[in-house]
Amino acid sequence: MEDKSSQTLATELAMKYREINDGFDSPFVVKLTSRGFYSEVNNALNAVVYGLLTQRRLSFDQSEFMKAPHIAPLSPIPRYYLRKRNKLTSFLQRTIDGQSSLSGPLCRPRAANWTDFYTQQLPSLSRSALENIDPNSIIETFRHPGFSEFRTFVFRKHDNQSHINIEQLGIRGNVYQAKRILAAIFCKPREKTIIPPRLGERFAAFQIRRGDKTEGYWVRSQNHSNIYMSPKLMKEGQEIPTISYLNSLIAEMPELKHVFVMTDDYTTVEQLRAEAPQIHFETLNTPADRGYRQKAFDRLSLREKLRSIRQLVSETQIAASSCFFLGGYKSNVARFITLQHQDPGRCYSVDDDREWSPL
C-alpha cells in the first residue's frame, strides 16, 4: 500500500472486514489494556486472525486502553464547589485537544482510542451492547483462558505454515502475510511520518531495548498449596551489546553510513557514536531517555501517554522504511516493524529468537 491510494484501499478493506465480521455468530470481546502498546497491537491483530479463521464475531473494548491513573482528591470538597469543579472539568475536557489528563472521582478518566494513533477503527460495541455478551466470552486480561486460546491457535497456524485464503481482504498466504495485510489496514498512522532528512534515501535502522525488558522484574508465584515461593527475577528480553549491531551491519551492508536508532535508552546512542564515529546515527530520543519502565509509564497522564506512543509509532514507521533492520524478536516492537517493513527479507533479529513469530 503506497501513499496515494493506500488510505483509500485501507478504508475499503476495513469496510469489507467489518462486513465479514458482522456476518459471524458466536461473539467474543477482547479488552485492550494499558500494557505495552505494541503488545496490545500484536494481540489485537492475532485476535482478528483468530476471529476470521474460526468465524467468530470480534469486538474490542477500549475503555481501559492506555488509560491514565486515578488521582484521589487530597481532602473532602463541599458539594457546592464539587459542582463548580465538575463544570470546569467538563469544559476542559471539551477544549484541550478534545482530551483530558484529569482524573479521579471528580472526573472520569478518558482512555486512549485506537484512532488516536491509526486511521481505521477496530470493531467495537457500545457499553450497553457489551452487557448482552456472555461474560465468559469477554477476554479482559492475559489470564483469561480465551487469551491463550486465540494466541495458541494463531501460533499453531504459523508453526504449521497453514495457508490462509480470504479473497475479500486480499489475504493469500501464511500467518505472517495475513497479519501484514491486516496491519496495513488497521495500523496506518494518523500522522504523516517524517523521515529525518539527514538519513537520506538509504539507511539502516536499529531497535535497541533496555529498561525493564532487560533488567527484569521480580515475581512471587504460589505453589499448589497456595504458599508463596521465593521471588524470581524474570527477564523478557536480552541486553545485546551495541557492538553486535555494528558487526551485523558491517557484515551485511557495509556501504550504509546512516543509521536510525530507536531505543528507550539514549546511552545506546552514545555508545554507538563512540564505537563507530564514521557512521551517522540519527534518533528521536533525547538524553533524558534512560530506559523504559512500564510502572513509570502507567503513572503518566493520558496526554503524556499519547505523546509518547505517537513518537513510538513514528519511530516504527521510520524503521520500517529502512534498507536494513536489526532488532530483537523477543520484542513486540521489532516483530511489528518486520511485519510492516518495505523489505522483510532485510530484517534480522540479534537476540535468541532468530525467527519472526506472531506471538
Residue frames as qw, qx, qy, qz and C-alpha x, y, z in Angstrom:
[[0.000, 0.888, 0.460, 0.000, 0.00, 0.00, 0.00],
 [0.438, 0.078, 0.010, 0.896, 1.68, 3.21, -1.16],
 [0.048, -0.293, -0.380, 0.876, 0.67, 6.67, -0.08],
 [0.268, 0.021, -0.287, -0.919, -1.64, 7.99, -2.80],
 [0.665, -0.161, -0.484, -0.546, -4.11, 5.13, -2.81],
 [0.365, 0.035, -0.863, 0.346, -3.15, 3.34, 0.41],
 [0.217, 0.068, 0.527, -0.819, -5.59, 5.27, 2.59],
 [0.658, 0.141, -0.177, -0.718, -8.48, 4.66, 0.19],
 [0.648, 0.125, -0.741, -0.125, -7.59, 0.99, -0.09],
 [0.164, 0.036, -0.809, 0.563, -7.25, 0.64, 3.69],
 [0.429, 0.086, 0.296, -0.849, -10.69, 2.21, 4.14],
 [0.723, 0.154, -0.401, -0.541, -12.26, -0.11, 1.58],
 [0.561, 0.105, -0.813, 0.114, -10.66, -3.19, 3.10],
 [0.054, -0.033, 0.679, -0.731, -11.65, -2.11, 6.61],
 [0.615, 0.099, 0.060, -0.780, -15.26, -1.85, 5.43],
 [0.734, 0.155, -0.601, -0.277, -15.04, -5.31, 3.84],
 [0.302, 0.114, -0.845, 0.427, -13.60, -6.71, 7.05],
 [0.320, 0.015, 0.489, -0.811, -16.47, -5.24, 9.08],
 [0.733, 0.131, -0.239, -0.624, -18.98, -6.79, 6.67],
 [0.637, 0.147, -0.756, 0.020, -17.31, -10.19, 7.06],
 [0.141, 0.093, -0.752, 0.638, -17.02, -9.86, 10.83],
 [0.466, 0.008, 0.257, -0.847, -20.63, -8.70, 11.24],
 [0.751, 0.103, -0.434, -0.487, -21.80, -11.82, 9.42],
 [0.429, 0.141, -0.858, 0.245, -20.30, -14.14, 12.02],
 [0.699, -0.600, -0.238, -0.308, -22.09, -15.59, 15.06],
 [0.835, -0.323, -0.267, 0.358, -20.52, -16.62, 18.39],
 [0.118, 0.903, -0.124, 0.393, -19.35, -13.15, 19.52],
 [0.751, -0.371, -0.244, 0.489, -16.27, -12.60, 21.64],
 [0.002, -0.981, 0.023, -0.194, -14.70, -9.44, 23.02],
 [0.740, 0.024, -0.235, 0.629, -11.03, -8.59, 23.58],
 [0.263, -0.951, -0.142, 0.084, -10.32, -5.85, 26.08],
 [0.554, 0.558, -0.215, 0.579, -7.37, -3.61, 25.24],
 [0.650, -0.662, -0.249, 0.278, -5.32, -2.72, 28.31],
 [0.037, -0.975, 0.221, -0.006, -2.50, -0.46, 29.49],
 [0.836, -0.243, 0.334, 0.360, 0.26, -2.98, 28.86],
 [0.311, -0.366, 0.459, 0.748, 3.00, -2.27, 26.33],
 [0.480, 0.536, -0.022, -0.694, 1.49, -0.57, 23.27],
 [0.474, 0.408, -0.661, -0.415, 2.81, -2.99, 20.64],
 [0.088, 0.013, 0.973, -0.215, 1.92, -5.92, 22.86],
 [0.437, 0.458, 0.513, -0.580, -1.68, -4.70, 22.59],
 [0.476, 0.570, -0.329, -0.583, -1.36, -4.09, 18.84],
 [0.186, 0.298, -0.920, -0.171, 0.10, -7.55, 18.31],
 [0.205, 0.192, 0.902, -0.329, -2.64, -9.21, 20.34],
 [0.484, 0.520, 0.215, -0.670, -5.32, -7.23, 18.52],
 [0.454, 0.489, -0.568, -0.482, -4.06, -8.45, 15.12],
 [0.068, 0.117, -0.990, 0.044, -3.87, -12.03, 16.40],
 [0.355, 0.334, 0.688, -0.539, -7.46, -11.76, 17.63],
 [0.527, 0.537, -0.126, -0.647, -8.57, -10.54, 14.18],
 [0.326, 0.347, -0.837, -0.271, -6.85, -13.52, 12.52],
 [0.092, 0.067, 0.948, -0.296, -8.45, -15.90, 15.02],
 [0.448, 0.428, 0.430, -0.657, -11.92, -14.40, 14.51],
 [0.505, 0.504, -0.390, -0.582, -11.67, -14.61, 10.73],
 [0.321, 0.279, -0.892, -0.152, -10.49, -18.23, 10.69],
 [0.014, 0.181, 0.927, -0.328, -12.92, -19.51, 13.34],
 [0.194, -0.463, -0.543, -0.673, -15.78, -17.34, 12.01],
 [0.354, -0.613, -0.588, 0.390, -16.44, -15.71, 15.35],
 [0.089, 0.868, 0.213, 0.440, -17.66, -12.11, 15.57],
 [0.599, -0.143, -0.309, 0.725, -14.95, -10.00, 17.21],
 [0.076, -0.924, -0.139, -0.347, -15.31, -6.73, 19.08],
 [0.523, 0.144, -0.428, 0.723, -12.84, -4.72, 21.14],
 [0.395, -0.863, -0.313, 0.041, -13.44, -2.98, 24.44],
 [0.509, 0.458, -0.160, 0.711, -11.19, 0.10, 24.56],
 [0.407, -0.854, -0.163, -0.282, -12.39, 1.51, 27.88],
 [0.703, -0.652, 0.160, 0.235, -9.07, 0.62, 29.58],
 [0.787, 0.416, 0.093, 0.446, -6.77, 1.18, 26.59],
 [0.479, 0.274, -0.177, 0.815, -3.68, 3.11, 27.77],
 [0.343, -0.825, -0.376, -0.246, -5.86, 4.59, 30.49],
 [0.126, 0.583, -0.403, 0.694, -4.50, 7.29, 32.78],
 [0.373, -0.191, -0.807, 0.416, -4.41, 6.52, 36.51],
 [0.347, -0.815, -0.401, -0.231, -6.97, 7.76, 39.01],
 [0.296, 0.268, -0.412, 0.819, -5.82, 10.53, 41.32],
 [0.366, -0.642, -0.662, 0.127, -7.69, 10.73, 44.59],
 [0.054, -0.857, -0.037, -0.510, -8.57, 14.19, 45.96],
 [0.337, 0.305, -0.605, 0.654, -6.42, 15.42, 48.84],
 [0.091, 0.144, 0.660, -0.732, -9.39, 16.31, 51.05],
 [0.191, 0.602, 0.775, -0.033, -13.21, 16.27, 51.02],
 [0.061, 0.082, 0.245, 0.964, -14.74, 19.05, 48.89],
 [0.342, 0.364, 0.504, -0.704, -18.06, 20.75, 49.77],
 [0.506, 0.469, 0.718, 0.094, -20.90, 19.88, 47.38],
 [0.267, 0.911, 0.121, -0.290, -21.18, 23.47, 46.05],
 [0.039, -0.747, 0.554, 0.365, -17.52, 23.53, 44.97],
 [0.515, -0.026, 0.838, 0.177, -17.83, 19.98, 43.71],
 [0.525, 0.692, 0.493, -0.048, -20.49, 21.08, 41.20],
 [0.157, 0.930, -0.193, -0.269, -18.34, 24.04, 40.14],
 [0.279, -0.544, 0.735, 0.293, -15.29, 21.84, 39.68],
 [0.588, 0.245, 0.764, 0.102, -17.24, 19.28, 37.67],
 [0.452, 0.851, 0.231, -0.133, -18.40, 22.03, 35.31],
 [0.001, -0.851, 0.457, 0.259, -14.80, 23.25, 34.91],
 [0.481, -0.251, 0.817, 0.196, -13.57, 19.72, 34.32],
 [0.607, 0.523, 0.598, 0.002, -16.23, 19.16, 31.66],
 [0.306, 0.931, -0.046, -0.193, -15.21, 22.40, 29.94],
 [0.190, -0.701, 0.640, 0.250, -11.52, 21.46, 29.98],
 [0.598, 0.015, 0.790, 0.131, -12.22, 18.03, 28.57],
 [0.566, 0.699, 0.437, -0.008, -14.04, 19.58, 25.61],
 [0.233, 0.966, -0.078, -0.078, -11.46, 22.25, 24.86],
 [0.258, -0.713, 0.622, 0.197, -7.96, 20.86, 25.41],
 [0.163, 0.361, -0.842, -0.367, -7.32, 18.87, 22.22],
 [0.771, -0.101, -0.363, -0.514, -10.58, 17.07, 22.86],
 [0.775, -0.079, -0.589, 0.214, -8.83, 15.17, 25.64],
 [0.353, -0.796, 0.244, -0.427, -8.01, 15.50, 29.32],
 [0.541, 0.207, -0.745, 0.330, -5.48, 14.00, 31.65],
 [0.375, -0.366, 0.423, -0.739, -7.57, 14.98, 34.68],
 [0.594, -0.123, -0.783, -0.140, -8.77, 12.01, 36.64],
 [0.003, 0.023, -0.723, 0.690, -10.13, 10.84, 39.96],
 [0.104, 0.494, 0.833, -0.227, -13.67, 10.65, 41.35],
 [0.174, 0.681, 0.195, -0.685, -14.44, 14.17, 40.11],
 [0.441, 0.631, -0.371, -0.519, -13.56, 13.43, 36.52],
 [0.933, 0.092, 0.346, -0.028, -13.99, 10.14, 34.75],
 [0.262, -0.570, 0.579, 0.521, -10.58, 9.49, 33.14],
 [0.746, 0.564, -0.067, -0.348, -10.58, 9.04, 29.39],
 [0.768, -0.170, 0.536, 0.307, -8.77, 6.07, 27.93],
 [0.015, 0.442, -0.561, -0.699, -6.98, 6.24, 24.62],
 [0.789, 0.429, 0.294, -0.327, -8.66, 5.11, 21.43],
 [0.748, 0.089, 0.499, 0.429, -7.20, 3.13, 18.53],
 [0.424, 0.756, 0.316, 0.387, -7.93, 6.09, 16.26],
 [0.288, -0.924, 0.135, 0.211, -5.73, 8.34, 18.41],
 [0.431, -0.518, 0.616, 0.409, -2.89, 6.59, 16.56],
 [0.268, 0.034, 0.838, 0.475, -4.31, 4.88, 13.47],
 [0.282, 0.078, -0.278, -0.915, -6.80, 5.87, 10.78],
 [0.596, -0.161, -0.634, -0.465, -9.07, 2.81, 10.79],
 [0.541, -0.404, 0.424, -0.604, -11.18, 1.90, 13.81],
 [0.080, 0.076, -0.992, 0.062, -11.33, -1.59, 15.25],
 [0.486, -0.431, -0.608, -0.456, -14.76, -3.26, 15.55],
 [0.046, 0.082, -0.643, 0.760, -16.31, -2.25, 18.84],
 [0.305, -0.571, -0.741, -0.177, -19.54, -2.43, 20.84],
 [0.251, -0.662, 0.065, -0.704, -21.38, 0.13, 22.91],
 [0.104, -0.281, 0.766, -0.569, -21.36, -0.28, 26.68],
 [0.715, 0.037, 0.303, -0.628, -24.99, -1.39, 26.60],
 [0.835, 0.330, -0.365, -0.248, -24.28, -3.98, 23.90],
 [0.304, 0.427, -0.796, 0.302, -21.36, -5.35, 25.92],
 [0.456, -0.207, 0.602, -0.622, -23.77, -6.12, 28.75],
 [0.874, 0.182, 0.075, -0.444, -25.53, -8.63, 26.50],
 [0.589, 0.482, -0.648, 0.010, -22.35, -10.59, 25.76],
 [0.913, -0.312, -0.256, 0.053, -21.68, -13.78, 27.69],
 [0.321, -0.885, 0.336, -0.022, -19.11, -12.77, 30.36],
 [0.811, -0.239, 0.473, 0.246, -17.11, -15.91, 29.56],
 [0.675, 0.517, 0.331, 0.409, -16.60, -14.55, 26.04],
 [0.048, 0.977, -0.088, 0.186, -15.08, -11.27, 27.26],
 [0.829, 0.032, -0.205, 0.520, -11.29, -11.58, 27.38],
 [0.210, -0.972, -0.049, -0.088, -10.31, -8.94, 29.92],
 [0.292, -0.801, 0.518, 0.072, -6.76, -9.96, 30.85],
 [0.445, 0.491, -0.738, -0.130, -3.99, -12.27, 29.71],
 [0.230, -0.171, 0.891, -0.352, -5.06, -14.66, 32.49],
 [0.737, 0.256, 0.212, -0.589, -8.40, -15.32, 30.76],
 [0.683, -0.006, 0.710, 0.170, -8.47, -18.78, 29.08],
 [0.601, 0.737, 0.309, -0.006, -9.63, -17.15, 25.84],
 [0.029, 0.909, -0.359, -0.210, -6.40, -15.13, 25.66],
 [0.349, -0.423, 0.807, 0.219, -4.17, -18.19, 25.42],
 [0.670, 0.371, 0.641, -0.051, -6.77, -19.86, 23.18],
 [0.542, 0.831, 0.100, -0.072, -6.56, -17.33, 20.34],
 [0.035, -0.825, 0.546, 0.144, -2.80, -16.90, 20.71],
 [0.537, -0.226, 0.808, 0.089, -2.19, -20.66, 20.66],
 [0.685, 0.552, 0.469, -0.077, -4.49, -21.02, 17.65],
 [0.387, 0.903, -0.157, -0.101, -2.58, -18.40, 15.66],
 [0.231, -0.680, 0.687, 0.113, 0.82, -19.77, 16.68],
 [0.667, 0.020, 0.743, 0.050, -0.13, -23.28, 15.55],
 [0.631, 0.734, 0.243, -0.052, -1.27, -21.92, 12.20],
 [0.146, 0.899, -0.407, -0.077, 2.09, -20.17, 11.92],
 [0.445, -0.485, 0.751, 0.041, 4.09, -23.19, 13.08],
 [0.682, 0.227, 0.694, 0.047, 2.33, -25.45, 10.58],
 [0.066, -0.253, 0.468, 0.844, 2.73, -22.87, 7.79],
 [0.349, 0.535, 0.760, -0.124, -1.01, -23.13, 7.18],
 [0.136, 0.214, 0.448, 0.857, -2.31, -21.41, 4.05],
 [0.125, 0.571, 0.535, -0.610, -4.87, -18.67, 4.72],
 [0.129, 0.246, 0.603, 0.748, -7.16, -17.61, 1.91],
 [0.093, 0.700, 0.535, -0.464, -9.55, -14.68, 2.47],
 [0.428, 0.394, 0.480, 0.657, -10.10, -13.30, -1.02],
 [0.044, -0.909, -0.373, -0.178, -12.23, -10.32, 0.08],
 [0.378, -0.895, 0.120, 0.202, -9.27, -8.90, 2.01],
 [0.523, 0.748, -0.406, 0.054, -6.56, -9.95, -0.43],
 [0.465, -0.578, 0.654, -0.149, -5.13, -12.45, 2.06],
 [0.948, 0.262, -0.167, -0.074, -3.44, -15.40, 0.36],
 [0.444, 0.543, -0.608, 0.372, -0.59, -16.92, 2.29],
 [0.576, -0.179, -0.697, 0.388, 0.66, -17.81, 5.77],
 [0.374, -0.773, -0.437, 0.269, 0.08, -16.10, 9.14],
 [0.377, -0.378, 0.085, 0.841, 2.83, -13.55, 8.50],
 [0.075, 0.191, 0.522, 0.828, 1.27, -12.50, 5.21],
 [0.260, -0.685, -0.649, -0.206, -2.21, -12.37, 6.77],
 [0.411, -0.722, -0.292, 0.475, -1.03, -10.15, 9.63],
 [0.334, -0.158, 0.259, 0.892, 0.94, -7.98, 7.21],
 [0.060, -0.466, -0.582, -0.664, -2.26, -7.23, 5.27],
 [0.403, -0.746, -0.530, 0.003, -4.24, -6.62, 8.46],
 [0.462, -0.515, -0.112, 0.714, -1.52, -4.31, 9.80],
 [0.191, 0.101, 0.394, 0.894, -1.66, -2.34, 6.53],
 [0.234, -0.618, -0.593, -0.460, -5.42, -1.95, 7.09],
 [0.524, -0.768, -0.364, -0.051, -5.64, -1.23, 10.80],
 [0.628, -0.565, -0.019, 0.534, -2.20, 0.21, 11.62],
 [0.434, 0.541, 0.200, 0.692, -1.84, 3.07, 9.16],
 [0.329, -0.332, -0.383, 0.797, -0.72, 6.07, 11.29],
 [0.100, 0.890, 0.430, -0.114, -2.94, 9.12, 11.59],
 [0.099, -0.909, 0.197, 0.354, 0.06, 11.43, 11.49],
 [0.745, 0.633, -0.191, 0.087, 2.34, 11.55, 8.49],
 [0.826, -0.388, 0.122, 0.390, 5.75, 10.06, 9.17],
 [0.281, 0.929, -0.237, 0.033, 8.64, 12.44, 8.53],
 [0.917, -0.027, -0.055, 0.394, 11.96, 10.72, 7.96],
 [0.350, -0.805, 0.137, 0.460, 14.85, 12.86, 9.27],
 [0.570, 0.803, -0.133, -0.110, 16.44, 14.45, 6.15],
 [0.072, -0.748, 0.659, 0.033, 19.99, 13.60, 7.24],
 [0.735, -0.096, 0.669, -0.055, 19.22, 9.88, 6.90],
 [0.160, 0.385, -0.656, -0.629, 18.92, 10.20, 3.13],
 [0.770, 0.127, -0.281, -0.558, 17.15, 7.62, 0.98],
 [0.844, 0.050, -0.532, 0.054, 19.16, 4.58, 2.06],
 [0.172, -0.588, 0.566, -0.551, 19.72, 3.95, 5.74],
 [0.484, -0.107, -0.859, 0.129, 19.77, 1.16, 8.30],
 [0.509, -0.585, 0.043, -0.630, 17.66, 1.02, 11.46],
 [0.355, 0.076, -0.847, 0.389, 18.46, -0.43, 14.88],
 [0.617, -0.592, -0.160, -0.493, 15.84, -1.20, 17.53],
 [0.434, 0.209, -0.711, 0.512, 17.61, -1.49, 20.89],
 [0.614, -0.640, -0.281, -0.367, 15.63, -2.27, 24.03],
 [0.293, 0.230, -0.674, 0.638, 16.88, -1.62, 27.53],
 [0.480, -0.349, 0.158, -0.789, 14.95, -0.66, 30.68],
 [0.676, -0.211, 0.550, -0.442, 12.71, -3.23, 32.36],
 [0.893, 0.341, -0.176, -0.236, 12.80, -5.52, 29.32],
 [0.688, 0.401, -0.533, 0.288, 16.43, -6.39, 30.02],
 [0.128, -0.483, 0.591, -0.633, 16.64, -5.50, 33.71],
 [0.426, -0.219, -0.877, -0.027, 13.82, -7.90, 34.53],
 [0.460, -0.470, 0.136, -0.741, 11.33, -7.84, 37.38],
 [0.045, -0.159, 0.914, -0.371, 10.76, -9.88, 40.49],
 [0.673, -0.174, -0.390, -0.603, 7.85, -12.30, 40.56],
 [0.260, -0.193, 0.840, -0.435, 6.49, -14.28, 43.50],
 [0.589, -0.051, -0.612, -0.524, 4.41, -17.28, 42.49],
 [0.660, -0.295, 0.461, -0.514, 2.27, -19.66, 44.54],
 [0.066, 0.178, -0.973, -0.133, 2.58, -23.43, 44.68],
 [0.430, -0.297, -0.753, -0.400, -0.30, -25.92, 44.70],
 [0.416, -0.498, -0.669, 0.363, -0.80, -25.29, 48.43],
 [0.003, 0.912, 0.234, 0.337, -1.15, -21.53, 47.79],
 [0.608, -0.661, 0.034, 0.439, 2.11, -20.89, 49.59],
 [0.326, 0.927, -0.175, -0.067, 4.23, -18.09, 48.14],
 [0.900, 0.073, 0.011, 0.431, 7.56, -19.24, 46.75],
 [0.434, -0.528, 0.116, 0.720, 10.81, -17.28, 46.85],
 [0.400, 0.834, 0.036, -0.378, 10.76, -14.40, 44.35],
 [0.725, 0.067, 0.472, 0.497, 12.40, -15.00, 40.98],
 [0.029, 0.616, -0.221, -0.755, 13.88, -12.47, 38.58],
 [0.649, 0.492, 0.574, 0.089, 12.05, -12.68, 35.25],
 [0.077, -0.527, 0.355, 0.768, 13.62, -11.22, 32.10],
 [0.689, 0.570, 0.393, -0.217, 11.63, -10.90, 28.88],
 [0.567, 0.811, -0.138, 0.028, 14.47, -9.59, 26.76],
 [0.843, -0.116, 0.026, 0.525, 18.22, -9.77, 26.25],
 [0.080, -0.927, 0.142, 0.339, 20.68, -6.94, 26.56],
 [0.827, 0.355, 0.206, 0.385, 22.53, -7.19, 23.26],
 [0.418, -0.526, 0.118, 0.732, 25.74, -5.09, 23.15],
 [0.385, 0.826, 0.021, -0.411, 25.67, -2.25, 20.64],
 [0.068, -0.570, 0.712, 0.404, 28.83, -3.62, 19.04],
 [0.450, 0.162, 0.875, 0.076, 26.83, -6.68, 17.95],
 [0.452, 0.779, 0.356, -0.250, 24.53, -4.41, 15.94],
 [0.131, 0.837, -0.377, -0.375, 27.52, -2.72, 14.31],
 [0.304, -0.318, 0.860, 0.258, 29.18, -6.03, 13.45],
 [0.507, 0.430, 0.746, -0.025, 25.98, -7.28, 11.78],
 [0.351, 0.877, 0.102, -0.313, 25.63, -4.06, 9.79],
 [0.017, -0.724, 0.591, 0.355, 29.23, -4.17, 8.59],
 [0.400, -0.097, 0.897, 0.163, 28.89, -7.85, 7.65],
 [0.443, 0.540, 0.715, -0.018, 25.65, -7.43, 5.70],
 [0.339, 0.842, 0.303, 0.290, 25.61, -3.88, 4.30],
 [0.584, -0.363, -0.073, 0.723, 28.92, -2.09, 4.97],
 [0.259, 0.363, 0.316, 0.837, 28.06, 0.64, 2.44],
 [0.292, -0.807, -0.418, -0.298, 25.33, 2.09, 4.69],
 [0.408, 0.135, -0.372, 0.823, 26.71, 5.03, 6.67],
 [0.339, -0.298, 0.114, -0.885, 23.46, 6.38, 8.09],
 [0.345, -0.223, -0.904, 0.114, 21.59, 4.58, 10.87],
 [0.461, -0.517, -0.061, -0.719, 18.31, 5.38, 12.57],
 [0.279, 0.031, -0.859, 0.429, 18.34, 4.27, 16.21],
 [0.579, -0.506, -0.176, -0.615, 15.08, 3.68, 18.05],
 [0.509, -0.004, -0.739, 0.441, 15.69, 2.93, 21.68],
 [0.477, -0.797, -0.330, -0.169, 14.37, 3.61, 25.15],
 [0.654, -0.640, 0.045, 0.400, 17.85, 4.41, 26.45],
 [0.341, 0.927, -0.157, 0.004, 19.95, 7.24, 24.98],
 [0.519, -0.623, 0.563, 0.163, 23.03, 5.55, 26.46],
 [0.778, 0.177, 0.553, 0.239, 22.98, 3.16, 23.48],
 [0.463, 0.865, 0.114, 0.158, 23.16, 6.10, 21.05],
 [0.183, -0.901, 0.393, 0.006, 26.16, 7.48, 22.91],
 [0.704, -0.308, 0.617, 0.170, 27.83, 4.05, 22.79],
 [0.736, 0.493, 0.414, 0.210, 27.23, 3.65, 19.06],
 [0.275, 0.952, -0.068, 0.117, 28.65, 7.09, 18.29],
 [0.365, -0.763, 0.530, 0.054, 31.75, 6.29, 20.30],
 [0.738, -0.107, 0.649, 0.150, 32.20, 2.86, 18.70],
 [0.550, 0.374, 0.570, 0.483, 31.61, 3.95, 15.10],
 [0.049, -0.671, -0.083, 0.735, 32.35, 7.68, 14.60],
 [0.071, -0.152, 0.636, 0.753, 32.42, 7.18, 10.83],
 [0.093, -0.464, -0.827, -0.302, 28.67, 6.40, 10.84],
 [0.225, -0.236, 0.085, -0.942, 25.96, 9.00, 11.31],
 [0.177, -0.353, -0.901, 0.178, 23.42, 7.90, 13.95],
 [0.280, -0.303, -0.136, -0.901, 20.04, 9.65, 13.96],
 [0.229, -0.336, -0.878, 0.252, 17.43, 9.27, 16.70],
 [0.284, -0.667, -0.307, -0.617, 14.22, 10.83, 18.01],
 [0.696, -0.540, -0.408, 0.241, 15.32, 10.13, 21.56],
 [0.004, -0.878, 0.211, -0.429, 16.86, 12.67, 23.93],
 [0.330, 0.352, -0.726, 0.490, 19.48, 12.39, 26.69],
 [0.498, -0.282, 0.400, -0.715, 16.58, 12.32, 29.17],
 [0.919, 0.033, -0.184, -0.346, 15.58, 8.85, 27.92],
 [0.025, 0.531, -0.821, 0.209, 17.35, 6.32, 30.11],
 [0.090, -0.020, -0.994, 0.051, 15.24, 3.18, 29.88],
 [0.563, -0.276, -0.307, -0.716, 11.52, 2.44, 29.54],
 [0.033, -0.024, -0.906, 0.421, 9.80, 1.06, 32.62],
 [0.260, -0.460, -0.728, -0.437, 6.18, 0.01, 32.47],
 [0.355, -0.622, -0.588, 0.375, 5.41, 1.09, 36.03],
 [0.172, -0.392, -0.007, 0.904, 6.63, 4.61, 35.28],
 [0.106, -0.131, -0.596, -0.785, 4.61, 4.69, 32.05],
 [0.277, -0.536, -0.794, -0.076, 1.48, 3.60, 33.93],
 [0.263, -0.613, -0.416, 0.618, 1.72, 6.71, 36.12],
 [0.150, -0.026, 0.299, 0.942, 1.75, 9.13, 33.17],
 [0.422, 0.464, 0.302, -0.717, -1.24, 11.30, 32.33],
 [0.710, 0.482, 0.514, 0.018, -3.20, 10.43, 29.23],
 [0.363, 0.919, -0.109, -0.106, -1.72, 13.36, 27.32],
 [0.199, -0.703, 0.671, 0.127, 1.80, 12.21, 28.18],
 [0.656, 0.007, 0.753, 0.056, 0.97, 8.65, 27.13],
 [0.638, 0.704, 0.307, -0.056, -0.46, 9.80, 23.81],
 [0.176, 0.909, -0.357, -0.126, 2.63, 11.90, 23.09],
 [0.389, -0.502, 0.767, 0.090, 4.96, 9.02, 23.94],
 [0.686, 0.219, 0.693, 0.021, 3.05, 6.45, 21.89],
 [0.547, 0.821, 0.114, -0.120, 2.76, 8.73, 18.86],
 [0.027, 0.803, -0.575, -0.153, 6.53, 9.14, 18.87],
 [0.528, -0.216, 0.821, 0.041, 6.89, 5.36, 19.11],
 [0.694, 0.539, 0.469, -0.085, 4.55, 4.91, 16.14],
 [0.360, 0.897, -0.213, -0.141, 6.64, 7.40, 14.14],
 [0.249, -0.629, 0.730, 0.102, 9.82, 5.55, 15.07],
 [0.661, 0.070, 0.747, 0.019, 8.43, 2.21, 13.90],
 [0.626, 0.735, 0.244, -0.095, 7.40, 3.75, 10.58],
 [0.145, 0.867, -0.459, -0.128, 10.87, 5.23, 10.03],
 [0.420, -0.399, 0.813, 0.052, 12.48, 1.89, 10.90],
 [0.703, 0.342, 0.620, -0.068, 10.08, 0.09, 8.52],
 [0.514, 0.850, 0.000, -0.114, 11.31, 2.40, 5.73],
 [0.294, -0.722, 0.579, 0.238, 14.95, 1.41, 6.17],
 [0.639, 0.485, -0.552, -0.230, 17.02, -0.70, 3.79],
 [0.593, 0.109, -0.752, 0.266, 18.24, -2.91, 6.61],
 [0.540, -0.624, 0.082, -0.559, 16.68, -3.52, 10.02],
 [0.488, 0.100, -0.789, 0.359, 18.16, -5.05, 13.17],
 [0.514, -0.494, 0.178, -0.678, 16.09, -5.65, 16.30],
 [0.070, -0.173, 0.939, -0.289, 15.27, -8.29, 18.85],
 [0.498, -0.209, -0.632, -0.556, 12.35, -10.63, 18.12],
 [0.307, -0.340, -0.780, 0.427, 11.77, -11.07, 21.83],
 [0.059, 0.347, 0.227, -0.908, 10.28, -7.58, 21.49],
 [0.411, 0.649, 0.630, -0.114, 6.80, -6.93, 20.08],
 [0.144, 0.853, -0.104, -0.491, 8.17, -3.71, 18.59],
 [0.112, -0.466, 0.744, 0.466, 10.79, -5.47, 16.44],
 [0.326, 0.239, 0.904, 0.138, 8.31, -8.10, 15.27],
 [0.323, 0.789, 0.427, -0.303, 5.82, -5.39, 14.31],
 [0.067, 0.756, -0.365, -0.540, 8.45, -3.48, 12.33],
 [0.197, -0.182, 0.889, 0.372, 9.27, -6.65, 10.40],
 [0.356, 0.519, 0.767, -0.121, 5.54, -7.05, 9.76],
 [0.292, 0.893, 0.235, -0.250, 5.39, -3.62, 8.10],
 [0.354, -0.566, 0.440, 0.601, 8.89, -3.37, 6.66],
 [0.547, 0.662, -0.193, -0.474, 9.22, -2.48, 2.97],
 [0.627, 0.435, -0.643, -0.062, 11.67, -5.38, 2.53],
 [0.820, -0.479, 0.182, -0.256, 11.07, -8.10, 5.18],
 [0.940, 0.177, -0.139, 0.255, 13.97, -10.11, 3.75],
 [0.409, 0.519, -0.328, 0.675, 16.30, -7.42, 5.11],
 [0.523, -0.654, 0.178, -0.517, 15.04, -7.71, 8.70],
 [0.662, 0.142, -0.688, 0.262, 17.13, -9.64, 11.23],
 [0.663, -0.720, -0.069, -0.193, 16.98, -10.45, 14.92],
 [0.293, 0.624, -0.603, 0.402, 20.02, -10.07, 17.16],
 [0.512, -0.406, 0.585, -0.481, 18.64, -11.94, 20.17],
 [0.292, -0.143, 0.946, -0.007, 17.99, -15.66, 20.66],
 [0.574, 0.522, 0.573, -0.264, 14.60, -15.52, 18.91],
 [0.243, -0.283, 0.557, 0.742, 16.02, -15.56, 15.40],
 [0.036, 0.332, 0.790, 0.515, 12.79, -16.31, 13.56],
 [0.326, -0.171, -0.008, -0.930, 9.78, -14.00, 13.31],
 [0.117, -0.311, -0.931, 0.152, 6.80, -15.21, 15.32],
 [0.226, -0.606, -0.415, -0.640, 3.21, -13.92, 15.63],
 [0.626, -0.700, -0.344, 0.017, 3.45, -14.02, 19.44]]
